[in-house]
Amino acid sequence: MQKLNKNLEKLYGEKLLIQQEQRYLEALEHFKKLYPDHSHFSFYSSPGRTEIGGNHTDHQHGMVLAAAVNLDIIAVVTPNHKNAICINSEGFNLKEIDLNDLTLNQNEFGTSEALIKGICSKFKDLDYNIQGFDAYITSDVLKGSGLSSSAAFENLIGTILNYEFNDAKIPPTQIALISQYAENIYFGKSCGLMDQMASALGGFSFMDFKDPQKPFVEKINFDFQKSNYFLCIVNTKGNHADLTSDYASITQEMQLVAKAFDKKVLREVNEKDFFDNIAKLREKIHDRALLRAIHFFKDNQNAFKEAEALKGNDFISFKNLVKNSGDSSFKFLQNIFSLSKPLEQNLALALALSEKILGDKGVCRVHGGGFAGTIQAFVPYELVKEYEENMKKVFGEDSCYMLNIRNVGATKL
């Protein structure tokens, strides 16, 4: 238990040690009830992630700054010496995965079983070892928060297979690529690599997707806890239903501008050429597409500058850049509310209230895809109580979460 406590403190900090110790012990009790024949077990943890800079830049092969957070999925695991993966989870049970049949099944799109099969299939294609195991998992990664519970789950499965059957020789970046494959092909959801990579690496991570097949990834060593700030995620309870066309329009309109220069994505377009030709572009492309392209050029550089500020231990400049990123999303990207529901402006209201409370001491911005859902705020310790009280008063008791950046990615404890 002493060794476990040291590992827990590394993941969650001293203040949360007792709470997390109880959480792990409860998970172990569930595991023992489900699998009474097992006498040996291991603990695993895989964190959620937050996007910090580069809002809607990755799909245009841009730059992104992301970070792992101290909300995670944990698992109690032991090999079962049979060719099947059996996972029970808090609240629901997954179907047993037969490792003899990893065939892609479109009827399984959108399921956890599909993700497990996709990860195992890719492990097999890459000549990594896969064997069966029994597990109990539980999660405190908030669904609908933009913290990417799916990436945390994917990395968890890949990390279990890595440590249990491959001597932990597979690098975290490879686990992230395998996770992305599973989500794209077996789960049926097109996504970039940011979510999986941030969760796999831990801490702050800068990513450049200029070559999406071989992205540049750099982990930044910045001790966020010494900044005397919390990272706050506010769930404004906006409805994500029927927003697919809003999200799709951003990609489509950015690519419309790229196409005008005979390019596939905006990263391939010279920024000076774009601004020199705005008058001509307006003759065939509507203004919102041009504004969204302007956002790409601005926030692409913001993500790079944020990373440089953190590497230079310059938190003041970092905060200013976060504010610039948020302003660009609001004014140019325009993903704060949906035009199909113009009277529902939860995000705009949360941002306005945040600016009033934080003043020049903190910063806020839209979090994730936008249009509904969550905002992100960097809140100084002295304003935490006031900020929490006001956000909960408006958006509900379960709306405001104070988080820290977690330096460890998906791991075995």
GUFILUM-361096 format. One line per 5 residues: number of its first residue (from 1); their letters; for each residue y negated, x, z of N, C-alpha, C. Coordinates in steps of 0.1 Angstrom, whole numbers, always signed. Each point is the difference from the previous one (the first is absolute). Layout:
<gupas>
NUM	A	Y,X,Z,Y,X,Z,Y,X,Z ~ ...
</gupas>
This chain:
<gupas>
1	MQKLN	+12,+8,+0,-12,-8,+0,-13,+9,+0 ~ +1,+11,+7,-12,+9,+0,-3,+5,-14 ~ +10,+3,-8,-3,+5,-14,-6,-12,-8 ~ +6,-12,+2,-6,-12,-7,-14,-2,+4 ~ -4,+1,+12,-14,-2,+5,-9,+10,-7
6	KNLEK	+4,+13,-1,-8,+10,-7,-3,-4,-14 ~ +11,-5,-7,-2,-4,-14,-9,-13,-1 ~ +2,-9,+9,-8,-12,+0,-15,+3,+2 ~ -3,+10,+9,-13,+4,+3,-7,+6,-13 ~ +8,+7,-7,-5,+6,-12,-3,-10,-11
11	LYGEK	+7,-11,+0,-2,-11,-10,-11,-9,+4 ~ -1,-4,+13,-8,-11,+4,-11,+4,+10 ~ +1,+12,+6,-10,+4,+9,+4,-4,+15 ~ -7,+7,+9,+4,-2,+14,-3,-14,+5 ~ -10,-7,-5,-4,-13,+5,+10,-10,-3
16	LLIQQ	+7,+1,-11,+10,-10,-4,+14,+4,+3 ~ +2,+11,+8,+13,+5,+2,+10,-10,+7 ~ -5,-6,+11,+8,-10,+7,+4,-12,-8 ~ -10,-5,-7,+2,-12,-9,+11,+3,-11 ~ -2,+12,-6,+10,+4,-11,+14,+3,+6
21	EQRYL	+0,+6,+11,+13,+3,+7,+8,-13,+2 ~ -7,-10,+5,+6,-13,+2,+5,-6,-13 ~ -8,+1,-10,+3,-5,-14,+13,+6,-5 ~ +1,+13,+1,+12,+7,-5,+12,-4,+8 ~ -1,-1,+13,+11,-4,+9,+5,-14,-3
26	EALEH	-10,-9,-3,+4,-13,-4,+8,-1,-13 ~ -5,+9,-10,+7,+1,-12,+14,+5,+1 ~ +1,+10,+9,+14,+5,+3,+9,-10,+6 ~ -5,-9,+9,+8,-10,+6,+5,-10,-11 ~ -9,-4,-9,+4,-8,-11,+11,+6,-8
31	FKKLY	-2,+13,-3,+10,+7,-8,+13,+0,+7 ~ +1,+3,+13,+12,+0,+7,+8,-13,+0 ~ -8,-11,+1,+6,-13,-1,+6,-3,-14 ~ -7,+4,-10,+5,-2,-14,+11,+9,-4 ~ +0,+12,+5,+10,+10,-3,+6,+7,+12
36	PDHSH	+8,-7,+8,+5,+5,+13,+9,+11,-1 ~ +6,+3,-12,+10,+10,-2,-6,+14,-2 ~ -14,+0,-2,-6,+13,-3,-5,+7,+14 ~ +3,+12,+2,-4,+7,+12,-11,+10,-3 ~ -2,+3,-13,-11,+10,-4,-10,-7,-9
41	FSFYS	-12,+4,+1,-11,-7,-8,-12,+10,-2 ~ -8,-4,-9,-13,+8,-2,-11,-10,-2 ~ -12,+4,+4,-12,-8,-2,-8,+5,-12 ~ -6,-9,-8,-8,+3,-11,-13,-8,+1 ~ -11,+6,-7,-13,-7,+0,-6,+2,-14
46	SPGRT	-6,-10,-5,-8,+1,-13,-13,-8,+1 ~ -11,+7,-2,-13,-6,+3,-6,-9,-12 ~ -8,-9,+4,-9,-7,-10,-10,+9,-5 ~ -8,-4,-10,-11,+9,-5,-12,-8,-3 ~ -11,+7,+0,-13,-6,-3,-7,+8,-12
51	EIGGN	-6,-8,-9,-8,+7,-11,-14,+2,+6 ~ -5,+12,-2,-13,+3,+5,-11,+2,-11 ~ +4,+7,-10,-9,+2,-11,+7,-1,-14 ~ -7,-5,-10,+6,-2,-13,+6,-14,-1 ~ -9,-10,+1,+4,-14,-1,+2,-4,-14
56	HTDHQ	+12,-3,-4,+4,-3,-13,-2,+11,-10 ~ +2,+12,+4,-1,+12,-9,+13,+5,-5 ~ +11,-2,+8,+13,+6,-3,+6,-5,-13 ~ -2,-13,-3,+6,-5,-12,-8,+5,-13 ~ -11,+6,+2,-7,+7,-11,+1,+15,+1
61	HGMVL	+11,+4,+7,+4,+15,+1,-11,+7,+8 ~ -6,-6,+9,-11,+6,+8,+5,+7,+13 ~ -10,+2,+9,+2,+7,+12,-1,-10,+12 ~ +8,+3,+10,+1,-9,+12,+1,+8,+12 ~ -6,-6,+11,+2,+5,+13,+7,-11,+9
66	AAAVN	+11,+4,+6,+7,-10,+8,+5,+6,+13 ~ +5,-8,+9,+5,+6,+13,+11,-9,+5 ~ +9,+6,+8,+10,-7,+7,-6,-5,+13 ~ +4,-11,+5,-5,-6,+13,+11,-1,+10 ~ -4,-3,+13,+9,+0,+11,+7,-13,+2
71	LDIIA	+1,-8,-11,+9,-12,+0,+12,+4,-9 ~ +12,-4,+4,+11,+5,-7,+12,-9,+0 ~ +10,+3,-8,+13,-6,+1,+9,+10,+6 ~ +8,-4,+10,+9,+9,+7,+15,-5,-2 ~ +9,+10,+1,+14,-4,-2,+9,+8,+9
76	VVTPN	+11,-7,+5,+11,+7,+7,+11,+0,-10 ~ +6,+12,-2,+9,+2,-12,+12,+8,+4 ~ +12,-3,-5,+11,+8,+0,+9,-1,-12 ~ +6,+11,-5,+9,-2,-12,+12,-9,+4 ~ +4,-8,-10,+12,-9,+3,+13,+4,-6
81	HKNAI	-1,+11,-8,+12,+5,-6,+7,-10,-10 ~ -8,-8,-5,+5,-9,-11,-11,+0,-11 ~ +3,-5,-11,-9,+1,-12,-9,-12,-1 ~ -7,-3,+11,-9,-12,+1,-11,+3,+10 ~ -11,-5,-3,-12,+0,+9,-2,-13,+6
86	CINSE	+0,-1,+13,-2,-12,+8,-12,+1,+8 ~ -10,-8,-2,-13,+0,+7,-3,-13,+6 ~ -2,+0,+13,-5,-12,+7,-14,+2,+4 ~ -8,-10,-1,-15,+2,+2,-4,-11,+10 ~ -11,+3,+7,-6,-9,+9,-5,-12,-8
91	GFNLK	+6,-12,+3,-4,-12,-7,+9,-4,-12 ~ +6,+9,-6,+9,-4,-11,+10,+11,-3 ~ +11,-3,-6,+11,+9,-4,+0,+2,-15 ~ +3,+13,-4,+1,+3,-14,+15,-1,-4 ~ +2,-3,-13,+13,+0,-5,+6,+14,+0
96	EIDLN	+13,+2,+3,+6,+13,-1,-1,+5,-14 ~ -3,+13,-2,-1,+6,-13,+12,+8,-3 ~ +7,-4,-10,+13,+7,-4,-4,+12,-9 ~ +2,+12,+5,-4,+12,-8,+8,+2,-12 ~ +11,-7,-2,+7,+0,-13,-6,-8,-11
101	DLTLN	-10,-8,+4,-6,-9,-10,-16,+1,+2 ~ -6,+9,-7,-14,+1,+1,-7,-4,-13 ~ +6,-10,-7,-5,-5,-13,-13,-7,+3 ~ -10,+2,-9,-12,-7,+0,+2,-15,-2 ~ -5,-8,+9,+2,-15,-1,-14,-7,+1
106	QNEFG	-5,-5,-11,-13,-6,+0,-1,-12,+9 ~ +11,-6,+4,+0,-11,+9,-4,+5,+15 ~ +1,+13,+2,-3,+5,+13,-15,+6,+0 ~ -7,-2,-11,-14,+5,+0,-7,-6,+13 ~ -8,+8,+6,-8,-4,+11,+7,+0,+14
111	TSEAL	+12,+5,+0,+8,+0,+13,+1,+14,+5 ~ +3,+1,+13,+2,+13,+7,+13,+6,-5 ~ +10,-8,-3,+13,+5,-5,-3,+7,-14 ~ -9,-5,-8,-2,+7,-13,-6,+14,+3 ~ -9,+1,+10,-6,+13,+3,+11,+10,+4
116	IKGIC	+9,-5,+9,+10,+9,+5,+9,+5,-12 ~ +4,-10,-9,+8,+4,-11,-7,+9,-9 ~ -13,-2,-3,-7,+9,-8,-1,+14,+5 ~ -2,+1,+13,-1,+14,+6,+13,+7,-1 ~ +11,-7,+3,+13,+6,-1,+4,+4,-14
121	SKFKD	-4,-9,-9,+3,+3,-15,-7,+13,-4 ~ -12,+1,+4,-8,+12,-4,+6,+13,+7 ~ +3,-2,+12,+7,+12,+7,+12,+4,-8 ~ +8,-10,-4,+12,+3,-7,-3,+7,-14 ~ -10,-5,-7,-4,+6,-13,-4,+14,+2
126	LDYNI	-6,+4,+11,-5,+13,+3,+10,+9,+7 ~ +12,-5,+0,+12,+7,+6,-2,+3,+15 ~ -8,-9,+7,+0,+1,+15,+11,-8,+6 ~ +4,+3,+12,+11,-7,+6,-5,-14,+6 ~ +8,-10,-2,-2,-13,+6,+13,-4,+7
131	QGFDA	-2,-5,+12,+12,-5,+8,-5,-13,+8 ~ +9,-7,+6,-3,-12,+7,-5,+3,+14 ~ -9,-9,+5,-4,+1,+14,-3,-14,+5 ~ +0,-1,+13,-4,-12,+7,-14,+2,+7 ~ -8,-10,+0,-14,+2,+5,-6,-13,+5
136	YITSD	-8,+2,+10,-9,-11,+5,-14,+4,-2 ~ -8,-8,-6,-14,+4,-2,-10,-10,+5 ~ -12,+4,+4,-10,-9,+5,-14,+6,-5 ~ -9,-8,-3,-13,+5,-5,-12,-6,+7 ~ -11,+8,+1,-13,-5,+5,-10,+2,-11
141	VLKGS	+4,+3,-13,-9,+1,-11,-4,-14,-4 ~ -13,-2,+1,-5,-14,-2,+2,-5,-14 ~ +7,-11,-2,+1,-5,-14,-13,-6,-4 ~ -4,+2,-13,-12,-6,-5,-12,+8,+4 ~ +2,+12,+6,-11,+8,+5,-5,+10,-10
146	GLSSS	+8,+2,-11,-3,+11,-9,+5,+14,+5 ~ +9,-1,+11,+5,+13,+5,+13,+4,-6 ~ +5,-8,-9,+12,+3,-8,+12,+1,+8 ~ +5,-11,+5,+13,+0,+7,+12,+3,-10 ~ -2,-3,-13,+11,+3,-9,+2,+15,-2
151	AAFEN	-11,+7,-1,+1,+15,-1,+6,+6,+12 ~ -4,-5,+12,+6,+5,+12,+15,-3,+0 ~ +5,-12,-4,+14,-3,+0,+7,+9,-10 ~ -5,+2,-12,+6,+8,-10,+2,+15,+5 ~ -11,+5,+6,+1,+14,+5,+10,+1,+11
156	LIGTI	+1,-11,+8,+9,+0,+11,+15,+2,-5 ~ +3,-8,-10,+14,+1,-5,+2,+13,-7 ~ -9,+5,-7,+2,+13,-6,+1,+12,+10 ~ -8,-1,+11,+0,+10,+10,+13,+0,+8 ~ +6,-12,+2,+13,-1,+7,+11,+6,-9
161	LNYEF	+0,-3,-13,+10,+6,-9,-2,+16,+0 ~ -13,+4,+0,-3,+14,-1,+6,+8,+12 ~ -3,-5,+12,+4,+7,+13,+15,-2,+3 ~ +5,-12,-3,+14,-2,+4,+10,+6,-9 ~ -3,+1,-13,+10,+4,-10,-4,+11,-9
166	NDAKI	-13,+5,+1,-5,+11,-9,-6,+11,+7 ~ +3,+1,+13,-5,+11,+9,-15,+2,-1 ~ -7,-11,-2,-15,-1,+0,-6,+10,-10 ~ +7,+3,-11,-5,+9,-10,-9,-6,-11 ~ -1,-13,+0,-8,-6,-10,-14,-1,+5
171	PPTQI	-10,+5,-8,-14,+0,+5,-6,-14,+1 ~ -9,-2,+9,-6,-14,+1,-6,-5,-13 ~ -6,+9,-8,-6,-4,-13,+11,-6,-9 ~ +12,+6,+0,+11,-6,-8,+5,-13,+6 ~ +0,-2,+13,+3,-13,+6,-10,-10,-5
176	ALISQ	-13,+3,-1,-10,-9,-4,+2,-4,-15 ~ +4,+9,-8,+2,-3,-14,+12,-9,-2 ~ +10,+2,+8,+12,-8,+0,-3,-14,+5 ~ -9,-1,+10,-4,-13,+5,-8,-8,-11 ~ -9,+7,-7,-8,-6,-10,+10,-6,-11
181	YAENI	+10,+8,-4,+9,-4,-10,+7,-13,+4 ~ +5,-1,+13,+6,-11,+5,-8,-13,-1 ~ -13,+2,+4,-9,-11,-1,-4,-5,-14 ~ -1,+10,-9,-4,-3,-14,+12,-7,-7 ~ +12,+6,+1,+11,-4,-8,+9,-10,+6
186	YFGKS	+4,+2,+13,+9,-10,+6,-7,-11,+7 ~ -12,+2,+6,-7,-10,+7,-8,-9,-10 ~ -3,+6,-12,-8,-7,-10,-15,-1,+2 ~ -5,+10,+7,-15,+1,+2,-5,+13,-5 ~ -10,-2,-9,-7,+12,-5,-9,+5,+11
191	CGLMD	+1,+13,+3,-9,+6,+10,-2,+14,-2 ~ -11,+6,+4,-2,+14,+0,+8,+7,+10 ~ -4,+13,+3,+8,+8,+9,-8,+2,+13 ~ -12,-5,+1,-8,+3,+12,+7,-5,+13 ~ +5,-12,+0,+5,-6,+12,+12,+9,+6
196	QMASA	+9,+2,-9,+12,+8,+4,-3,+14,+4 ~ -9,+6,-7,-3,+14,+3,-7,+2,+13 ~ -10,-9,+3,-7,+0,+13,+9,-2,+11 ~ +9,-9,-1,+10,-3,+11,+9,+12,+2 ~ +5,+6,-11,+9,+11,+1,-6,+12,+6
201	LGGFS	-12,+3,-3,-6,+13,+4,-6,-1,+14 ~ -6,-11,+4,-7,-1,+13,-14,+7,-1 ~ -8,-3,+10,-14,+5,+0,-8,-5,-11 ~ -11,+7,-3,-8,-3,-12,+6,+7,-12 ~ +0,-7,-11,+6,+6,-12,-9,-3,-12
206	FMDFK	-4,+11,-8,-8,-2,-12,+10,+1,-12 ~ -2,-9,-9,+9,-1,-12,-8,-1,-13 ~ +4,+8,-10,-7,-1,-13,+11,-4,-10 ~ -2,-11,-6,+10,-6,-9,-4,+3,-15 ~ -7,+11,-3,-3,+3,-13,+12,+1,-9
211	DPQKP	+11,+6,+5,+13,-1,-6,+9,-8,+9 ~ +1,-13,-2,+7,-8,+9,+15,+3,+2 ~ +6,+8,-9,+14,+4,+1,+1,+12,+9 ~ -11,+8,+1,+0,+11,+10,-14,+0,+7 ~ -2,-9,+9,-13,-1,+7,-2,+12,+9
216	FVEKI	-12,+4,+1,-4,+10,+10,-1,-7,+14 ~ +7,+5,+10,-1,-6,+13,-3,+11,+10 ~ -9,-3,+9,-4,+10,+10,-2,-7,+14 ~ +7,+5,+9,-1,-5,+14,-12,+7,+7 ~ -9,-8,+6,-12,+6,+6,+2,+0,+15
221	NFDFQ	-2,+12,+6,+2,+1,+14,-14,-3,+7 ~ -1,-12,+4,-12,-4,+7,+4,-9,+12 ~ -4,+4,+12,+4,-7,+12,-9,-11,+3 ~ +4,-12,-5,-9,-12,+1,-3,-4,+14 ~ +10,+2,+9,-2,-4,+14,-12,+7,+7
226	KSNYF	-3,+12,-5,-11,+7,+5,-14,-4,-5 ~ +0,-10,-9,-12,-5,-6,-7,-10,+9 ~ +8,-5,+10,-5,-11,+9,-3,-13,-7 ~ +8,-2,-10,+0,-13,-8,+14,-6,-1 ~ +0,-13,-1,+12,-7,-3,-2,-5,-15
231	LCIVN	+12,-1,-7,+0,-6,-13,+4,-15,+3 ~ -9,-9,-3,+3,-14,+2,+3,-8,-13 ~ +11,-7,+1,+3,-9,-11,-2,-15,+5 ~ -9,-7,-7,-3,-14,+3,+6,-9,-11 ~ +10,-8,+5,+6,-10,-9,-9,-13,+0
236	TKGNH	-7,-3,-11,-9,-11,+0,+7,-13,-3 ~ +13,+1,-2,+9,-12,-2,-3,-7,-14 ~ -5,+8,-9,-2,-5,-14,+14,-3,-6 ~ +1,-9,-9,+12,-4,-7,+2,+9,-12 ~ +11,+7,-1,+3,+8,-12,+7,-8,-11
241	ADLTS	+3,-12,+2,+6,-8,-10,-9,-2,-12 ~ +6,+1,-12,-7,-3,-13,-11,+11,-3 ~ +2,+12,+6,-10,+11,-3,+5,+10,-10 ~ +12,-3,-6,+6,+10,-9,-9,+3,-12 ~ -6,-11,-5,-9,+2,-12,-13,+9,+4
246	DYASI	-4,-2,+13,-12,+8,+4,+4,+15,+1 ~ +12,+3,+5,+4,+14,+1,+2,+6,-14 ~ +7,-9,-9,+3,+5,-13,-13,+2,-8 ~ -10,-8,+2,-13,+2,-8,-6,+13,+2 ~ +1,+6,+12,-6,+13,+2,+6,+11,-9
251	TQEMQ	+14,+0,+0,+6,+10,-9,-3,-3,-14 ~ +1,-13,-4,-3,-3,-14,-14,+4,-5 ~ -10,-3,+9,-14,+3,-4,-3,+15,+0 ~ +6,+7,+9,-2,+15,+0,+7,+6,-13 ~ +11,-5,-3,+7,+5,-12,-7,-5,-13
256	LVAKA	-7,-11,+1,-8,-4,-12,-11,+10,-3 ~ -6,+5,+10,-11,+10,-2,+7,+13,-5 ~ +11,+4,+6,+7,+12,-5,+4,-1,-15 ~ +4,-12,-4,+4,-2,-13,-11,+2,-10 ~ -12,-4,+4,-12,+2,-8,-2,+15,-4
261	FDKKV	+5,+9,+8,-1,+14,-2,+14,+6,-6 ~ +8,-10,-4,+14,+4,-5,+8,+7,+11 ~ -2,-4,+12,+8,+6,+11,+8,-12,+7 ~ +10,+4,+7,+9,-10,+7,-6,-3,+14 ~ -6,+9,+7,-5,-2,+14,-13,+7,+1
266	LREVN	-8,-5,+10,-13,+5,+2,-1,+15,+4 ~ +11,+5,+6,+0,+15,+3,-2,+9,-12 ~ +4,-6,-12,-1,+8,-12,-13,-1,-7 ~ -9,-9,+6,-13,-2,-6,-10,+10,+7 ~ -9,+6,-8,-10,+9,+5,-11,-9,+6
271	EKDFF	-4,+2,+12,-10,-8,+7,-13,+0,-7 ~ -5,+12,-5,-13,+0,-7,+1,-8,-12 ~ +11,+1,-8,+1,-7,-12,-1,-15,+3 ~ +6,-5,+11,+0,-14,+4,-14,-4,+2 ~ -8,+7,+8,-14,-4,+3,-9,+1,-12
276	DNIAK	+3,+10,-8,-9,+1,-12,+2,-11,-10 ~ +12,-7,+1,+3,-10,-10,+1,-14,+5 ~ -6,-2,+12,+0,-14,+6,-6,-10,-9 ~ -11,+3,-6,-7,-10,-9,+10,-5,-11 ~ +7,+10,-6,+9,-4,-11,+12,-7,+6
281	LREKI	+5,+4,+12,+11,-7,+6,-2,-14,+3 ~ -13,-3,+3,-3,-14,+4,+1,-10,-12 ~ +0,+6,-12,+1,-8,-12,+14,-6,-2 ~ +10,+6,+7,+14,-4,-2,+7,-2,+13 ~ -6,+4,+11,+7,-1,+13,-9,-6,+10
286	HDRAL	+5,-10,+8,-9,-7,+10,-4,+9,+11 ~ -10,-4,+7,-7,+9,+11,+9,+3,+11 ~ +9,-10,+5,+8,+2,+11,+10,+12,-2 ~ +5,+1,-12,+9,+11,-3,-7,+13,+1 ~ -13,+0,-5,-8,+13,+1,-2,+3,+14
291	LRAIH	-4,-10,+9,-2,+3,+14,+12,+5,+7 ~ +12,-5,-4,+12,+4,+6,+3,+15,-4 ~ -3,+3,-12,+1,+14,-5,-9,+9,+8 ~ -12,-4,+3,-10,+7,+8,+6,+3,+14 ~ +6,-11,+5,+7,+2,+13,+11,+11,+0
296	FFKDN	+8,+0,-11,+10,+10,-1,-6,+14,+1 ~ -10,+2,-8,-6,+14,-1,-5,+4,+14 ~ -7,-10,+7,-6,+3,+13,+11,+2,+11 ~ +10,-9,+0,+9,+1,+11,+11,+10,-2 ~ +2,+4,-12,+9,+11,-3,-5,+13,+6
301	QNAFK	-13,+2,-2,-6,+12,+6,-2,-2,+15 ~ -2,-12,+5,-1,-2,+15,+13,+4,+7 ~ +11,-3,-6,+13,+3,+6,+1,+16,+1 ~ -3,+7,-10,+0,+14,+0,-10,+6,+11 ~ -12,-5,+0,-10,+4,+10,+4,-3,+14
306	EAEAL	+7,-11,+2,+5,-4,+14,+10,+11,+4 ~ +9,+3,-9,+10,+10,+4,-6,+13,+3 ~ -10,+4,-8,-7,+13,+3,-7,+0,+13 ~ -6,-12,+4,-7,-1,+12,+9,+1,+12 ~ +12,-6,-1,+10,+2,+11,+5,+14,+1
311	KGNDF	+2,+6,-11,+5,+14,+0,-11,+9,+7 ~ -13,-3,-2,-10,+7,+6,-4,-5,+14 ~ +8,-9,+5,-2,-5,+14,-14,-7,+1 ~ -4,-6,-11,-14,-6,+0,+2,-15,+0 ~ +1,-6,+12,+3,-14,+1,-12,-9,-3
316	ISFKN	-12,+5,+2,-12,-7,-4,-1,-3,-15 ~ +2,+11,-7,+0,-2,-15,+12,-9,-4 ~ +11,+1,+6,+11,-8,-3,-3,-15,+2 ~ -6,-3,+11,-4,-14,+3,-10,-5,-11 ~ -10,+8,-4,-9,-4,-10,+7,-3,-13
321	LVKNS	+10,+8,-4,+7,-2,-12,+9,-13,+0 ~ +5,-3,+12,+7,-12,+2,-9,-12,-3 ~ -12,+1,+5,-10,-11,-2,-3,-1,-15 ~ -2,+11,-6,-2,+0,-15,+11,-6,-7 ~ +12,+2,+4,+12,-6,-7,+0,-15,+2
326	GDSSF	-3,-4,+12,-1,-15,+3,-11,-6,-8 ~ -11,+6,-1,-11,-6,-7,+3,-1,-15 ~ +7,+10,-5,+4,+0,-15,+10,-11,-2 ~ +9,-2,+9,+10,-11,-2,-7,-14,+0 ~ -10,-1,+9,-7,-13,+1,-9,-2,-13
331	KFLQN	-8,+9,-3,-10,-2,-11,+6,+2,-14 ~ +9,+9,-2,+4,+3,-14,+15,-4,-3 ~ +9,+2,+9,+14,-4,-2,+1,-15,+2 ~ -8,-5,+9,-1,-15,+2,+13,-6,+4 ~ +7,+6,+10,+13,-6,+5,-1,-5,+14
336	IFSLS	-12,-6,+4,-2,-5,+13,+3,-14,+1 ~ -1,-8,-10,+5,-14,-1,+4,-4,-14 ~ +8,-10,+0,+5,-5,-13,-10,-10,-7 ~ -2,+2,-13,-9,-10,-7,+7,-14,+0 ~ +13,+0,+2,+7,-13,+0,-2,-7,+13
341	KPLEQ	-5,+7,+10,-3,-6,+14,-13,+6,+5 ~ -11,-3,-7,-13,+7,+3,-5,-4,+14 ~ +4,-11,+6,-5,-4,+13,+8,+7,+12 ~ +11,+6,-4,+8,+7,+10,-3,+15,+0 ~ -8,+5,+10,-5,+13,-1,+3,+7,+14
346	NLALA	+12,+0,+4,+4,+5,+13,-3,+15,+1 ~ +3,+8,-11,-2,+14,+0,-15,+3,+2 ~ -8,-7,-8,-15,+3,+0,-6,-3,+14 ~ +5,-11,+6,-4,-4,+13,+4,+11,+11 ~ +12,+5,-1,+5,+10,+9,-8,+13,-2
351	LALSE	-3,+4,-12,-8,+12,-3,-14,-2,+6 ~ -6,-11,-2,-14,-3,+5,+0,+1,+15 ~ +9,-6,+7,+1,+0,+15,+2,+14,+4 ~ +9,+8,-7,+3,+13,+4,-12,+9,-1 ~ -8,-1,-10,-12,+8,-2,-10,-3,+11
356	KILGD	-1,-13,+4,-9,-4,+11,+4,+7,+13 ~ +13,+0,+3,+4,+5,+13,+0,+16,+0 ~ +4,+6,-11,+2,+14,+0,-13,+8,-3 ~ -9,-7,-7,-13,+7,-3,+3,+13,-8 ~ -7,+11,+4,+3,+13,-7,+10,+8,+7
361	KGVCR	+7,-6,+10,+10,+8,+8,+14,-1,-6 ~ +3,-11,-7,+13,-1,-7,-2,-5,-14 ~ +11,-1,-7,+0,-4,-14,+11,-10,-3 ~ -1,-8,-11,+11,-9,-3,+1,-1,-15 ~ +11,-5,-5,+2,-2,-14,+12,-10,-2
366	VHGGG	+2,-5,-12,+11,-8,-4,+13,+9,+2 ~ +11,-7,+3,+12,+8,+2,+10,-5,-10 ~ +6,+9,-8,+11,-4,-9,-6,-6,-13 ~ +8,-10,-5,-3,-5,-13,-13,-9,+0 ~ -3,-6,+11,-12,-8,+1,+2,-15,-3
371	FAGTI	-11,-7,-2,-1,-14,-3,+4,-9,+12 ~ +9,+4,+8,+3,-7,+13,+7,+10,+9 ~ +2,-4,+12,+8,+9,+9,-8,+8,+10 ~ -1,+13,-2,-4,+9,+11,-12,+9,-4 ~ -8,+4,+10,-10,+10,-1,+5,+12,+9
376	QAFVP	-7,+11,-2,+3,+12,+8,-13,+4,+6 ~ +0,+5,+13,-12,+5,+6,+3,+12,+9 ~ -9,+9,+0,+1,+12,+9,-10,-3,+11 ~ +6,-3,+12,-7,-5,+12,-1,+11,+11 ~ -12,+4,+4,+0,+10,+11,+5,-6,+13
381	YELVK	+5,+8,+9,+6,-5,+12,-9,-9,+8 ~ -13,+3,+0,-9,-7,+9,-3,-14,-5 ~ +4,-3,-13,-2,-13,-6,+13,-8,-2 ~ +11,+5,+4,+13,-6,-2,+0,-14,+6 ~ -3,-1,+13,+1,-13,+7,-9,-10,-7
386	EYEEN	-13,+3,-3,-9,-10,-6,+5,-4,-14 ~ +5,+10,-7,+5,-2,-14,+12,-10,+1 ~ +10,+4,+8,+12,-9,+1,-3,-14,+4 ~ -9,-1,+10,-3,-14,+5,-6,-8,-11 ~ -9,+6,-7,-7,-8,-11,+9,-3,-11
391	MKKVF	+8,+9,-5,+9,-3,-11,+10,-11,+4 ~ +6,+1,+12,+10,-10,+5,-7,-13,+1 ~ -12,-1,+5,-7,-12,+1,-1,-8,-13 ~ -2,+8,-11,-2,-6,-13,+13,-2,-8 ~ +9,+10,+1,+12,-1,-8,+13,-2,+7
396	GEDSC	-1,-2,+14,+12,-3,+7,+5,+12,+9 ~ +8,-3,+10,+4,+10,+10,+9,+10,-6 ~ +7,-3,-11,+9,+10,-6,-6,+6,-12 ~ -13,+1,-1,-6,+5,-12,-4,+14,+0 ~ -2,+6,+12,-6,+14,+0,+10,+10,+7
401	YMLNI	+2,+11,-8,+9,+10,+5,-6,+14,+0 ~ -1,+6,+11,-5,+14,+1,+11,+10,-2 ~ -1,+8,-10,+11,+9,-3,-4,+15,+0 ~ +9,+9,+1,-2,+14,-2,+7,+5,-12 ~ -4,+11,-5,+7,+7,-11,+12,+8,+5
406	RNVGA	+11,-3,-5,+13,+7,+5,+3,+12,-9 ~ +1,+12,+6,+2,+12,-7,+14,+2,-6 ~ +10,-7,+5,+13,+1,-4,+5,-11,-9 ~ +6,+3,-12,+4,-10,-9,+14,-5,+4 ~ +7,-6,-9,+13,-6,+3,+9,+12,+5
411	TKL	+7,-3,+11,+7,+11,+7,+12,-5,+9 ~ +9,+9,+3,+10,-2,+10,-6,+6,+13 ~ +2,-7,+11,-5,+4,+13,+10,+10,+7
</gupas>
